[in-house]
Amino acid sequence: MARKPRKYYTLVALVDGRWGVQFGAYERGDVVAERAAYIENGEAKAKELKIITTGDKVEEINAAVAKLNGEG
């Protein structure tokens, strides 16, 4: 029996014109808090951060980031 994929939330940041993974968690609230910390600490502007939702496999996360970067 195949396991049901779990939703996984990933914080991605725009650095040098490319989106990259910064943080991920199964709880959206954890990622929202991490995003807020990046903004509060001046590490990134709100427009440079996104939260994406995928399955929890690395391949799914990498594919979603590649798509953001126009590679997929």
Secondary structure as UniProt FT lines:
FT   STRAND          8..15
FT   TURN            16..17
FT   STRAND          18..25
FT   HELIX           28..40
FT   TURN            41..42
FT   HELIX           46..48
FT   STRAND          49..54
FT   HELIX           58..68
FT   TURN            69..70
//
